[in-house]
Amino acid sequence: MKKVTINTLIAWKQEGRKFASVTAYDASFAQLFEQQQMPVLLVGDSLGMVLQGKNDTLSVTIDEIAYHTRSVRAGSPNSFLMADMPFMSYATPEQACQNAAKLMSAGANMVKLEGGDWLVDSVKMLTERAVPVCAHLGLTPQSVNVFGGFKVQGRDQAAAEKMVADALALEKAGAQVIVLECVPVALAEQITKSVSIPVIGIGAGNVTDGQILVMHDMFGISANYMPRFSKNYLAVAGDMREAVSRYIAEVESGEFPSPDHTFN
C-alpha cells in the first residue's frame, strides 16, 4: 500500500472520495489491514473495553497506548496512524505536549483528543510543536460519567450549534481531522460541509468523509455488546480479509453506514 499522509486525506475530501478506517492494537491485525488497503488506523483507548474487559475507557494509560502504537506501526508502516490520548493525559496544554510526544515517538502520525473548544489552547500548542491533532466531538467516551452513559449527542438545537462552533474553533486552532461519534446525520452533514478538514464518522451516517469502526465490532467479537452503528462484516463475509475488503468497499460506495446504522 502506498504511504497515506494527512495530505492524502485532505485530497480525498476535496475529491469527494470516502475512505474507511478501523481501530488496531497489534502488529498482526495491522498487517492484515494494510494488506487489504486500509488507509487509516487508530490505536483507540477502546482497548480498555475490547482488550481489557473494562466497562469504559477511563483506566487506559498513555504507556499502554504507546505500547500498542509501536505494535501497530510495526505491522503497518504505510497507514496513516492515529493514537488516542487517554483520560486526563491532556488536562493542560503542557501535559498534552509531554504525553503526545510519547505517542509520536512510538510511531503515531497524529494524536486524537476528546472535547470541544476548551481544547483550543492545547491544539494550538501541539500543532505549533509539530504534533498533528484529530479532534473528537459528539459522544466522547471519556466523558461517560458526565453524559450519564453512552448516548447520542447534539439532538437539541443548542447542543448542535455548540458542536458546529466547536468544530470550527478546533479547525482554526490547527486540528487537521475531526471524528464525530453518535450524532444525528443532519448535524454530521452540517459539520462535514462547514470545515475544510476531513471528518470521520462513527454512528454519524454516511455523510462524513470517512468512517471508523472498532475492529472487534466489525468482526462481531466484542465482549460486551454490538453497537447499533456497527456491522458484523465477518458474519457476512466468512473470512477476515474478505470482511475488511467488504467494509472498505461499502464505505467508499456510501452503502455503509445504512439508515439502520444511523441516528436522526
Steps between C-alpha positions, in 0.01 A plus 500: 500500500627847411576713806196695621552850643279781621533653152353180357193531723454870423522428127239226534263740675544753222435227242195370686664160543384321815747290697489232770693471823506255789654460843805276536699389801769255383739431213318197357167673444675821391677299230173337392334842475785646294496201267132571435581869428352650818631859485444617859553316829426618854652368819194575707456518874216263415765240583391544861165346409576256216842377617487548877130434559429825685165676494648825368826649372599702806770273641709486182845659538725690263762226528246239390404707197869549416564126527218414262599784265848350463345161431260632236765706328723192475224317313386789283779734388290683239163569662412838644517415870309692765535436873260592778604725784341321798297643786670791684817476289434847352340695786737790426679601179836420658385155607359441152838575342691273736268206444453556127877481459488142630243400239675672212829336600318165501405546134174696492437752223234682702352506849128513576348708780140494624330831569376833369635852486665468843771312306589796279814595694618139510441452129692818422792398719514150357483603136758776552730228631446271199238270656200459265163484679169326442212650700228262622150647542155362579495196724841525661535177701737654755206721606270204565446604862404852396259376233352236729575223254576443133234721340446677167616861519387820325131425464376834636563827319730655757722191521513473122600865460767457768646198320521688170671791676741260672591338169575836339701619801709183509567517127609862538729396787674252272315168522535312170237227549171481692332184627123520559351225716129430548350821365189551285571464130380853417745648751782282370432623149498863613834466676657307211402776259600780739865399542770453238669214688400132476217385728488135606171369632397217728126488551472824300355376171663467159526876448848534653823476302608178671376229733660320792403186688649317795655190344337267752158641406576461128582133559206449739721384788463784752479375857221727618248593230464591131429874455213591272732698273726201434471206259629146535689463172652166598154345521429621147838417345608191695867601473686778678677630190181498297318668790751785500485537122120507508497764773739720301295460182169577671642814661645622170168445322294655780310176558626494859380633731140440393201666670490199736838610638413871520344734755253775409 
